[in-house]
Amino acid sequence: MKRRLFSVSLPLAVLALVAGPAPGAPPGPDPGATARAVDKLLAEENAAGPKTREAAAVEDLQFLRRAAIDLTGRIPTDAEIQKYLAWPAADRRGKAIDEFVGREQFADRWTVFFADLLRLRYGADGGPALQAFVHEAVRTNMPYDVLTRRLLAASGRANSQPETGFLLADDADPMALTAVVSQVFLGVRISCAQCHDHPFDTWTRAEFYDLAAFFGKTQRVEHRVKMQILGIFLNERAETAIMWPPEDKAKGKPRAAVKPAFPFKLDETDGPNKHLARLKDLRARLEAEAKARAAKVGTTVDDLLDTATTTSKGTDGIDVVSEAKTGIRKIDLEGDLFRASELRRQVAERVTDPRNRYFSRALVNRVWAELIGRGFVTPVDDFRNDNPPSHPKTLDYLADEFVASGYDFRFLVTAIVRTGAYQRGHLTGEVTVPDRRAAEKAFTAAPARRMVSETIFDSIVQAGHLFTPKHRPGENMTTVVTYTQVAVGVKEDPTKPGKPKLGEAMPASPRAMAGGSGYDLEKGIEVDFKNALKKKDGLEVEKMTAKSDEELEAEMMMKNGTMPTGKRVRYVTKEVRTLVDDNPRFTSSMRMASPAPVGHFLRVFGQTDRAALDERRDHSPSMRQALMMLNGKLSNEAARVGPLEPVYPLLVGDRANLDAAIKLVYREALTREPTADELTEAKAIIKDAPTPAEGMADLRWALFNSNEFRFIP
């Protein structure tokens, strides 16, 4: 008989919302109609202000490149270009949007957006599982309000309950969580009210404490057995930690527990487009369909949950595992480590309440800024009375349609990309800076946007054909030179076989084994999102915290400079030459553990460490970026021509066609044909090189290093 640790009862309506609309379900708002209404409202609001310059819409191939970058996180391939041009001109943009939004890469690209928004950190408690959970939420189009409630209300063990990683990332500190939830989900910077009334807005210190009280019982708990971490849990304590008056104001006076209160005002009536009524109707239809499907299958919700449960039998090899499992069975799981939070459930409901306009407007503003280059409110997370939206009616309309769609994230992205505002071009350099900025603020011209670091990385990999090997095995044998510290002057201890001998290299430290030497600044740890979300045995020891005897000994030796015998050791640096088949293949940067290490390509081009709440990606150019593009392994390997890629037969052999080869490389790198002058210059570059392949490598390297490659058209 299966042993159930604790049961979960979910209403059919919730299950339907988590899964999203079933095939054939009545649709929500039409993205095309929503886009047209947005453009109309923008024009009306602009007409009430000073007249601004207007940029023409981008050309078809420019639009394809822009949409591919924004929706899939990489530039289009030549095959995609040809497919796009074969569609009727009137339909091709809409068809491209629908195809890109439906791809797996859409989830990869927008997981990066949510990773920045939610400050996902692979190295934090439950970080890998949380990163995989968010990716799965985007892939399955989990409604945004459902995702938010799960992140705020979850309790349990990190990794096993991946949602807990969001609150654990801030050590479950009630004060920190108050600032995080307000700024991330509501777009309001209330954090300074922790110490004093807000100097620029209406928020008071008392209101901050009212909101903090929802998190007052939340705590991070480490459970250990024999100094091994059995698990890290997000749990609820019995008493709240939020007391009033604050410590600095109490001055010996008695302090009382703060009663939770939500300080953000909710709408009292439906909007002009009846978005609340439409949402209610949509959810009623989804619930009815879920009930019909359950009746047809003949199963209950509990049956479905039972069949989804898996048990891990693991063979860890760690000595304390058996004892740890015995110990955890004695724990009152439901009453201790897995206590649900009623307070956080309440605040999650209030944050995501359809009448809470802050919630919908905050995300709409962020996504608009991500796609257009500027938000209705700037900075995107600073909604306040003296920083009003540039186009309040347009923002409110789009936010209401987002609510009416059932918080459908793909609908929101699709609607924005279909707007004329998204498809605007840039103003030329002849336009004065004030006129250009006024037009960009009015959304009658597109601001210059550089690709985010992950998109630059993946676009170089794609244009350089590095997602798969482009050389045959054995064609690129290369000698790699590394240097290591070698212990000298110590004889082997016969009682401890296997220890370092005279002149033998020291055991590598975990950091060195992980590639911390700085040799390759473009590689990273790939995250297996599917396996990271597989249900784990709740009794499993957190293996990442346990080090082997060899690792501990190596660390001790490196730290103390001694061998296990206790004798001092002298080290010399030894050069090690290794012959390797240097046939590089890169994975998508959007599936790497993030944030990347300091010095990695992604960090150099703007990815943050996601530690600070209001940290933004810096897209300004730097010397490190230039050096990495000029001399880095990624750009140089992408530039090299391999015999297994399409351009090779156009350079070598009977089918050689230099014009066709140059045009292909331009399409792959810049999503356009070269001009007549560019074609002439490219031929000169290739003909001056020792071989056509080397000349083409020079040309591609130059294209990758151009502003046109890095910036979105």
C-alpha positions in Angstrom: 0.0 0.0 0.0 1.3 3.4 -1.0 2.3 5.6 1.9 1.0 9.2 1.4 2.9 11.9 3.4 0.3 14.5 2.9 -2.7 15.0 0.6 -3.6 18.0 -1.6 -7.1 18.9 -2.7 -7.3 21.2 -5.7 -10.5 22.5 -7.2 -11.1 21.5 -10.8 -11.1 25.2 -11.7 -7.6 25.6 -10.4 -6.3 22.5 -12.2 -7.8 23.9 -15.4 -6.1 27.2 -14.9 -2.8 25.6 -14.2 -2.9 23.5 -17.3 -4.3 26.3 -19.4 -7.2 26.1 -21.9 -7.8 22.7 -23.4 -7.8 22.3 -27.2 -11.0 23.7 -28.6 -11.7 25.9 -25.5 -13.4 29.2 -26.2 -10.7 31.7 -26.8 -10.0 34.8 -24.7 -9.3 38.2 -26.3 -8.1 38.3 -29.9 -4.4 39.5 -30.0 -4.9 41.1 -33.3 -7.9 43.1 -32.2 -6.2 44.0 -29.0 -3.1 45.3 -30.9 -5.3 47.5 -33.1 -7.1 48.9 -30.1 -3.8 49.7 -28.4 -2.5 51.5 -31.5 -5.8 53.5 -31.6 -5.5 54.5 -28.0 -1.8 55.5 -28.4 -2.7 57.7 -31.3 -5.5 59.4 -29.3 -3.3 60.0 -26.2 -0.5 61.3 -28.5 -2.9 63.7 -30.2 -3.6 65.4 -26.9 0.1 66.3 -26.5 2.8 67.9 -28.6 3.3 66.5 -32.1 6.2 64.1 -32.5 8.2 62.7 -35.4 7.0 59.3 -36.7 9.3 56.6 -38.0 8.1 54.3 -40.8 7.5 50.6 -40.1 10.5 48.3 -40.5 10.9 46.3 -43.7 9.8 42.6 -43.8 13.3 41.1 -43.1 14.0 43.6 -40.4 10.7 42.6 -38.8 11.6 38.9 -39.1 14.9 39.5 -37.4 13.3 41.6 -34.6 10.6 39.1 -33.9 12.9 36.1 -34.0 15.2 37.8 -31.5 12.4 38.8 -29.1 10.4 35.6 -29.4 13.0 32.9 -29.7 16.1 34.5 -28.4 18.2 34.2 -31.6 18.4 35.5 -35.1 16.6 33.6 -37.9 18.3 30.9 -40.0 18.5 31.1 -43.8 15.8 28.4 -44.0 13.5 30.5 -41.9 14.2 33.5 -44.1 13.2 31.6 -47.2 10.1 30.1 -45.6 9.1 33.6 -44.4 9.5 35.2 -47.9 7.5 32.4 -49.5 4.4 33.4 -47.5 2.0 36.0 -48.9 3.3 39.5 -48.0 0.1 40.4 -46.2 0.2 37.3 -43.9 3.9 36.7 -43.3 4.3 38.9 -40.2 1.3 37.4 -38.4 2.3 33.8 -39.4 5.9 34.4 -38.2 4.6 35.6 -34.8 2.4 32.6 -34.3 5.1 30.2 -35.3 7.7 31.8 -33.0 5.4 32.0 -30.0 4.6 28.3 -30.4 8.2 27.1 -30.4 10.1 25.6 -27.5 12.7 28.4 -27.8 9.9 30.9 -26.7 10.0 29.3 -23.3 13.9 29.5 -23.2 13.9 33.2 -24.2 11.2 34.3 -21.8 12.5 32.3 -18.9 15.5 34.7 -19.1 13.0 37.6 -18.7 11.4 35.9 -15.7 14.8 34.9 -14.3 15.7 38.6 -14.2 12.3 39.6 -12.8 12.3 36.9 -10.1 16.1 37.1 -9.5 16.5 33.4 -10.1 19.9 32.2 -8.9 21.1 28.7 -9.6 23.3 28.6 -6.5 20.5 29.7 -4.1 18.5 27.2 -2.0 16.3 25.3 -4.4 17.7 27.4 -7.3 18.1 24.7 -9.9 14.5 23.3 -9.4 13.1 26.9 -9.3 14.8 27.7 -12.6 13.3 24.6 -14.1 9.9 25.2 -12.6 9.7 28.7 -14.1 10.8 27.4 -17.5 8.1 24.8 -17.3 5.5 27.4 -16.3 6.4 29.5 -19.4 6.5 26.4 -21.7 3.0 25.3 -20.6 1.7 28.9 -20.5 0.8 28.7 -16.8 -1.4 31.8 -16.1 0.7 34.5 -14.5 -1.6 34.8 -11.5 -1.3 31.1 -10.8 2.5 31.2 -11.1 2.6 34.1 -8.7 0.3 32.5 -6.1 2.4 29.3 -6.1 5.6 31.3 -5.6 4.2 33.3 -2.7 2.2 30.6 -0.9 4.5 27.5 -1.2 5.9 25.7 1.9 8.1 22.7 2.1 11.4 21.4 1.1 13.7 23.2 -1.4 14.0 21.3 -4.7 11.1 18.9 -3.9 8.8 22.0 -3.8 10.6 24.1 -6.4 8.3 27.2 -5.8 9.8 27.6 -2.3 13.1 28.7 -3.9 11.7 32.1 -4.6 11.2 33.1 -0.9 14.2 31.1 0.2 16.4 33.2 -2.1 16.0 36.1 0.4 16.4 33.8 3.4 12.7 34.1 4.1 13.4 37.4 5.8 9.9 39.1 6.3 11.2 42.6 5.7 13.1 41.7 2.6 10.2 39.7 1.3 7.9 42.7 1.7 10.1 44.9 -0.5 10.5 42.1 -3.0 6.8 41.2 -3.4 5.8 44.9 -3.7 8.5 45.8 -6.2 8.5 42.6 -8.3 4.8 41.9 -8.6 3.2 45.3 -8.0 5.8 47.7 -9.4 5.9 49.7 -6.2 9.2 50.6 -4.4 8.0 50.4 -0.8 11.3 49.3 0.7 12.3 52.8 2.1 9.1 52.8 4.2 10.7 50.1 6.3 12.6 52.8 8.1 10.5 56.0 7.6 7.4 57.2 5.7 8.0 57.2 1.9 9.5 60.6 1.0 8.0 60.7 -2.6 4.8 58.7 -2.2 1.9 57.9 0.1 3.3 54.8 1.7 3.9 54.9 5.5 6.1 52.9 7.8 3.0 51.5 9.4 1.7 50.2 6.0 5.0 48.6 5.4 4.7 46.7 8.7 1.1 45.8 7.9 2.3 44.1 4.6 5.3 42.6 6.3 3.0 40.9 8.8 1.9 38.5 6.1 5.4 37.1 6.1 6.0 37.4 9.8 5.8 33.7 10.5 7.8 32.6 7.5 11.2 31.1 8.2 14.0 29.1 6.6 14.8 25.9 8.4 17.8 23.6 8.0 17.3 20.0 9.1 20.5 18.1 9.8 21.5 14.6 10.8 25.1 14.1 11.9 26.1 17.5 10.4 24.7 16.5 7.0 22.0 18.8 5.7 19.0 16.6 5.3 16.9 19.4 3.7 16.3 23.1 3.6 12.6 24.0 4.3 10.4 27.0 4.0 8.2 26.7 7.0 5.9 28.8 9.3 6.8 29.5 12.9 4.1 29.8 15.6 4.6 33.5 16.4 5.1 36.4 14.2 8.4 38.4 14.1 6.7 41.6 13.0 6.0 43.8 16.1 4.8 47.4 16.5 6.2 49.9 17.3 9.5 49.3 15.6 12.5 48.6 17.8 14.0 52.0 17.3 10.7 53.7 18.3 9.7 51.5 21.2 12.2 52.9 23.7 11.1 50.4 26.4 7.4 50.5 25.5 5.6 47.2 25.1 5.4 45.9 21.6 2.5 44.0 20.0 2.2 41.7 17.1 1.2 43.5 13.9 -2.1 42.4 12.3 -1.6 41.8 8.6 -3.3 44.3 6.3 -3.0 44.8 2.5 -2.2 48.5 1.9 -2.9 48.5 -1.9 -6.3 49.7 -2.9 -8.4 47.3 -5.1 -10.9 48.3 -7.7 -14.5 48.4 -6.5 -16.2 48.1 -10.0 -15.6 46.4 -13.3 -13.7 48.3 -16.0 -15.3 49.9 -19.2 -14.4 46.7 -21.2 -15.9 44.5 -18.5 -12.7 42.7 -18.0 -13.6 41.2 -14.6 -16.9 39.8 -15.9 -15.1 38.4 -18.9 -12.5 36.8 -16.7 -15.2 35.2 -14.6 -16.9 33.9 -17.7 -13.7 32.5 -19.1 -12.9 30.6 -15.8 -16.4 29.3 -15.6 -16.1 27.8 -19.0 -12.7 26.3 -18.2 -14.0 24.8 -15.0 -17.0 23.3 -16.9 -14.6 21.8 -19.5 -12.3 20.4 -16.8 -15.3 18.7 -15.1 -16.4 17.2 -18.4 -13.0 15.9 -19.1 -12.7 14.4 -15.6 -16.1 12.7 -16.0 -15.2 11.4 -19.4 -12.0 9.8 -18.2 -13.7 8.5 -15.0 -11.0 9.6 -12.6 -10.8 11.9 -9.6 -8.3 14.6 -8.9 -6.7 12.4 -6.1 -6.4 9.6 -8.6 -4.5 11.8 -11.0 -2.2 13.0 -8.2 -1.5 9.4 -7.1 -0.5 8.4 -10.6 1.8 11.4 -10.9 3.7 10.5 -7.7 7.0 8.8 -8.1 9.4 7.3 -5.5 13.1 7.6 -5.8 15.1 4.6 -4.7 18.5 6.3 -5.2 21.8 4.7 -4.3 23.7 7.7 -3.0 26.8 6.1 -1.6 26.8 8.6 1.3 27.1 6.8 4.6 24.5 8.8 6.5 21.7 8.2 4.0 20.1 5.2 5.7 20.3 6.8 9.1 18.9 10.1 7.7 15.9 8.3 6.2 15.2 6.7 9.5 15.5 10.0 11.2 13.2 11.9 8.9 10.4 9.3 9.3 10.2 10.3 12.9 9.6 13.9 12.0 6.1 15.3 12.1 6.1 16.4 8.4 2.8 18.0 8.2 3.0 19.7 11.6 6.6 20.8 11.5 8.5 21.0 8.2 5.6 21.1 5.8 3.2 23.5 7.6 1.3 25.5 5.1 1.1 29.3 5.4 -2.4 30.7 5.7 -1.0 34.2 5.9 1.0 33.9 2.7 -2.0 32.3 1.0 -4.0 35.3 1.9 -1.4 37.8 0.6 -1.0 35.8 -2.6 -4.8 36.0 -3.2 -4.7 39.8 -2.6 -1.6 40.4 -4.8 -3.2 38.4 -7.7 -6.8 39.6 -7.1 -8.2 40.7 -10.6 -9.3 43.9 -8.9 -5.7 44.7 -8.0 -4.7 46.9 -10.9 -1.1 47.2 -9.6 -0.6 43.5 -10.4 -1.7 43.5 -14.0 -0.2 46.9 -14.9 3.2 46.0 -13.4 3.7 43.0 -15.7 2.2 44.6 -18.8 4.6 47.6 -18.3 7.6 45.3 -17.9 6.8 43.2 -21.0 6.0 46.3 -23.0 9.4 47.8 -22.0 11.1 44.5 -22.9 9.7 44.4 -26.4 9.4 48.1 -27.2 12.5 49.4 -25.4 10.7 51.7 -23.1 7.8 51.3 -20.6 4.7 53.4 -20.0 6.3 53.9 -16.6 10.0 54.4 -16.3 11.7 52.8 -14.3 9.5 49.8 -14.9 9.1 49.0 -11.2 8.5 52.6 -9.9 4.8 53.3 -10.0 4.0 56.3 -7.8 1.9 59.4 -7.9 4.7 61.7 -9.1 5.8 59.2 -11.8 2.6 58.6 -13.8 2.4 56.5 -17.0 3.0 58.3 -20.2 -0.1 56.7 -21.7 -2.4 55.8 -18.8 -5.4 54.8 -20.9 -3.4 52.5 -23.2 -1.7 50.9 -20.2 -5.0 50.3 -18.4 -6.6 48.9 -21.5 -3.8 46.4 -22.2 -3.7 45.4 -18.5 -7.5 44.8 -18.5 -7.2 42.7 -21.6 -4.4 40.7 -20.0 -6.7 40.0 -17.0 -9.7 39.1 -19.3 -7.4 36.6 -21.1 -7.0 34.7 -17.8 -3.5 36.2 -17.3 -2.3 34.5 -20.5 1.3 35.5 -20.9 1.5 34.3 -24.6 -1.5 36.4 -25.4 0.2 39.5 -23.9 3.4 39.0 -25.8 1.6 38.3 -29.1 -0.7 41.3 -28.7 2.3 43.6 -28.2 4.3 42.2 -31.1 1.3 42.7 -33.4 1.0 46.4 -32.6 2.2 49.1 -35.0 4.2 50.5 -32.1 6.3 47.4 -32.0 6.9 47.4 -35.7 8.1 51.0 -35.9 11.6 51.7 -37.2 14.2 54.0 -35.8 14.6 57.7 -36.6 17.7 58.6 -38.6 20.7 60.5 -37.3 19.6 63.8 -38.8 16.8 64.0 -36.2 17.8 66.0 -33.1 18.2 64.2 -29.8 15.2 66.0 -28.1 13.0 65.2 -31.1 14.1 61.6 -31.1 13.6 61.1 -27.4 10.1 62.7 -27.6 9.2 60.3 -30.4 10.4 57.3 -28.5 8.5 58.4 -25.4 5.4 58.7 -27.6 6.1 55.2 -29.2 6.1 56.8 -32.6 9.7 55.6 -33.1 11.6 52.6 -31.8 14.5 53.2 -29.3 17.8 51.5 -30.1 17.9 48.2 -28.4 20.9 45.9 -28.1 20.4 42.2 -27.8 20.6 40.8 -24.3 23.7 38.8 -23.6 22.0 35.4 -24.0 20.7 36.4 -27.4 24.0 37.7 -28.6 25.6 34.4 -27.5 23.0 32.1 -29.1 22.9 34.2 -32.3 26.7 33.8 -32.7 26.4 30.1 -32.1 23.6 29.8 -34.7 25.1 32.0 -37.4 28.4 30.1 -36.8 26.8 26.7 -36.9 28.1 25.7 -33.5 24.9 24.0 -32.1 26.3 20.9 -33.9 29.9 20.0 -34.8 30.9 21.5 -38.1 34.2 19.7 -38.4 34.8 15.9 -38.8 36.4 14.0 -36.0 40.2 14.4 -36.0 40.4 17.4 -38.3 41.2 19.8 -35.5 43.7 18.1 -33.3 45.1 20.9 -31.0 47.7 20.9 -28.2 46.2 22.6 -25.1 48.8 23.9 -22.6 47.8 24.1 -19.0 49.7 24.7 -15.8 49.4 22.9 -12.5 51.0 23.0 -9.0 53.2 19.9 -8.4 54.4 18.7 -5.0 58.0 17.9 -4.8 60.4 16.4 -2.3 58.0 14.0 -0.6 58.0 10.3 -0.8 54.8 8.3 -1.0 53.4 7.0 2.3 53.2 3.2 1.9 50.4 3.1 4.5 48.3 5.3 2.3 48.4 4.1 -1.2 47.1 6.4 -3.9 48.4 9.6 -2.3 50.5 12.0 -4.4 54.0 10.8 -5.2 57.2 12.8 -5.8 56.6 15.1 -8.8 53.0 14.1 -9.1 50.3 16.7 -9.7 48.2 17.7 -6.7 44.5 16.6 -6.8 42.4 19.1 -8.5 40.2 21.2 -6.4 36.4 21.2 -7.0 36.7 24.8 -8.4 39.4 23.7 -10.9 37.5 20.6 -11.9 34.5 22.9 -12.6 36.4 24.9 -15.1 37.3 27.8 -12.9 40.7 28.4 -14.5 39.4 31.0 -16.9 40.5 29.1 -20.0 37.0 29.1 -21.6 34.8 32.0 -20.7 31.9 31.0 -22.9 31.0 27.5 -21.6 28.6 26.9 -18.8 26.6 24.2 -16.9 23.6 23.1 -18.9 20.4 22.7 -16.9 18.3 19.6 -17.7 14.9 21.3 -17.0 12.9 18.1 -17.3 15.0 16.0 -14.9 15.3 18.9 -12.4 11.5 18.8 -11.9 11.2 15.1 -11.4 9.6 14.4 -8.0 12.4 13.4 -5.6 12.1 11.2 -2.6 11.5 13.5 0.4 14.0 11.5 2.4 16.9 12.2 0.1 20.0 13.9 1.6 21.1 17.1 -0.1 24.1 15.6 -1.9 25.4 18.9 -3.0 26.4 19.8 0.6 28.3 16.6 1.1 32.0 16.4 0.0 33.9 13.3 -0.6 37.0 12.4 1.5 39.2 13.1 -1.6 37.7 16.6 -2.0 38.1 17.5 1.6 41.7 16.2 1.6 42.5 18.1 -1.5 41.1 21.3 0.0 43.1 20.8 3.1 46.3 20.2 1.2 45.8 23.2 -1.0 45.0 25.4 2.0 47.8 24.3 4.3 50.5 23.4 1.7 51.0 20.1 3.5 50.8 16.4 2.6 48.6 14.1 4.8 51.8 13.1 6.7 51.9 16.6 8.1 55.2 17.5 6.4 55.5 20.9 4.6 55.5 20.6 0.8 57.2 22.7 -1.8 55.4 23.2 -5.1 56.6 24.0 -8.6 54.6 24.9 -11.6 54.5 22.2 -14.3 53.4 22.7 -17.9 51.1 20.0 -19.1 50.5 19.6 -22.8 47.4 17.7 -23.9 46.4 16.7 -27.5 42.6 17.2 -27.9 40.2 17.1 -30.8 39.1 20.8 -30.7 35.8 20.5 -32.5 33.6 22.8 -30.4 29.9 22.5 -29.9 27.9 25.0 -27.8 24.7 24.6 -26.0 22.1 27.4 -25.7 23.1 30.0 -23.1 19.4 30.1 -22.1 19.7 26.7 -20.7 22.8 27.4 -18.7 22.8 27.6 -14.9 22.4 31.3 -14.2 23.6 33.8 -13.4 26.9 32.8 -15.0 30.2 33.1 -13.2 31.9 36.5 -13.1 33.9 37.0 -16.2 31.7 34.8 -18.3 30.5 36.1 -21.7 27.0 36.5 -20.4 28.1 38.6 -17.4 30.4 40.7 -19.5 27.5 41.6 -21.8 25.2 42.6 -19.0 23.7 39.7 -17.1 23.6 40.6 -13.4 24.2 38.5 -10.4 20.5 39.0 -9.5 21.4 39.8 -5.9 20.1 43.4 -5.7 16.4 44.0 -6.0 16.6 47.0 -8.4 19.7 45.9 -10.4 19.3 46.5 -14.2 21.2 45.0 -17.1 23.8 47.4 -18.3 23.9 47.4 -22.1 26.5 50.1 -22.5 29.6 49.0 -24.4 32.9 48.3 -22.7 36.5 47.4 -23.5 35.9 43.9 -22.1 33.1 43.3 -24.5 35.2 44.4 -27.4 38.1 42.2 -26.4 35.8 39.2 -25.9 34.3 39.6 -29.3 37.6 40.3 -31.0 39.6 37.5 -29.3 37.1 35.2 -27.6 36.8 31.5 -28.4 33.1 31.8 -29.3 33.4 34.4 -32.0 36.5 32.9 -33.5 35.1 29.4 -33.6 31.9 30.7 -35.1 33.8 32.6 -37.8 35.8 29.5 -38.8 34.4 27.6 -41.8 33.8 23.9 -41.3 33.3 21.3 -44.0 30.0 20.2 -42.5 28.2 23.6 -42.8 26.3 24.9 -45.8 28.7 27.6 -46.9 31.7 25.2 -47.3 30.7 23.7 -50.7 30.1 27.2 -52.1 33.8 28.0 -51.3 35.6 24.7 -52.2 35.1 22.3 -55.1 33.1 22.1 -58.3 30.1 23.9 -56.9 32.1 26.9 -55.6 30.2 30.2 -56.1 31.7 33.1 -54.2 28.8 35.4 -54.7 26.4 32.8 -53.4 28.6 32.1 -50.4 28.8 35.8 -49.4 25.1 36.3 -49.8 24.4 33.2 -47.6 26.8 34.4 -44.8 25.1 37.9 -44.9 21.7 36.3 -44.6 22.8 34.0 -41.7 24.5 36.8 -39.8 22.5 40.0 -40.7 19.2 38.6 -42.1 19.6 40.5 -45.4 21.4 40.4 -48.7 24.6 42.4 -49.1 24.6 45.6 -51.0 26.6 45.9 -54.2 29.5 47.7 -52.4 29.5 45.1 -49.6 29.6 42.3 -52.1 32.7 43.9 -53.8 34.4 44.5 -50.5 33.7 40.9 -49.3 35.2 39.4 -52.5 38.3 41.5 -51.9 38.7 40.2 -48.3 38.3 36.6 -49.4 40.6 36.8 -52.4 43.4 38.4 -50.3 43.3 35.5 -47.8 45.5 32.3 -48.2 42.4 30.2 -48.9 38.7 31.1 -49.5 37.7 29.4 -46.2 40.1 31.6 -44.3 38.9 34.7 -46.1 35.3 33.8 -45.3 36.3 33.4 -41.7 37.7 36.9 -41.7 34.4 38.2 -43.2 32.2 36.5 -40.7 34.4 37.6 -37.8 33.9 41.2 -39.1 30.1 40.8 -39.3 29.9 39.4 -35.8 31.8 42.4 -34.5 29.6 44.9 -36.2 26.9 47.1 -34.5 24.4 45.8 -36.9 24.8 42.3 -35.6 24.4 43.2 -32.0 21.6 45.7 -32.2 18.0 44.9 -33.0 16.7 46.5 -36.2 
